[in-house]
Amino acid sequence: MQPSLRKNIVLNVDMETAELFEKASEQKRKKLGFMFAFLMREPLHEDFFLHPEEKGWDDLNRRLDKISREAEIRGLTPQLLEEILKK
């Protein structure tokens, strides 16, 4: 993902999530966007999005852990992530 090429998108979320996002700092919003971009690039099975209640949070957490490990293998350190998010 090239940090300079960005596009705003609209997500339909519940009111509580929207309010939490609106109250979040700019840095936290950037982190959420970065995590969302990684999540969307992870080859998730379509059925996870179609039937998330059947997969549950454990499956999502395993996938997020996998994304984190792969990012580290590719050289993404906490320090580098922090630098990216500062831009």
C-alpha positions, 0 to 999 in steps of 0.5 A: 500500500502506498501511503500517498495514494489514498481514497476516502470510503464510506462504511455503514456501521452502527451508531455506537461505532460511528460515535466512537470513530468520530471521537477518535484522534486523527492518529487512531483513525489512521491506524484503523484505516491502515488495519482495515487496508491490511484486512481487506488485502488478506485473502479471507474466505467469502463466507466469512463476510457472508456469514460472520455469525458462523465464524465468530470472533475467534476466526477474525482474531486468528486472521488478524494475528496472521496478518500481523505476523506476515507484516512483521515477516515483510519488515513492518516493525512497530517503529516503521508503522508509527512512522507511516502513521505520522505521515 
